[in-house]
Amino acid sequence: AGERNYHVFYELLEGADNDYKGLMYLEDKSPSDFKILSRSGTFDRRDGVEDFDTYSDLMDAFETIGIDACEEVSILSVTAAVLHMGNLTFTAISSDECA
């Protein structure tokens, strides 16, 4: 199996509470629901560290460096948007179809 993608994606999916997940359309989602995470086939950390715990560390770090709640939501919303955008598919169309 390959390497996991950026840890923040897994941390967000595992550690965010249901209100946050609902706000970001992540409720009932797991890494396997997102193409950019599922391609490696590696979802679990190999070092025994839990994503839930590192999400908590991330929130503590945000507070330590002075990121307020509004900025936190913005940052995590962009993170969630990247996950969702990774699931987009594009289909080529001919110039005739554009008219």
Sequence and secondary structure as in RCSB ss.txt:
>XXXX:A:sequence
AGERNYHVFYELLEGADNDYKGLMYLEDKSPSDFKILSRSGTFDRRDGVEDFDTYSDLMDAFETIGIDACEEVSI
LSVTAAVLHMGNLTFTAISSDECA
>XXXX:A:secstr
      HHHHHHHHHS HHHHHHTT TT  GGGSHHHHTT   S SSS  HHHHHHHHHHHHHHTT  HHHHHHH
HHHHHHHHHHTT       HHHH 
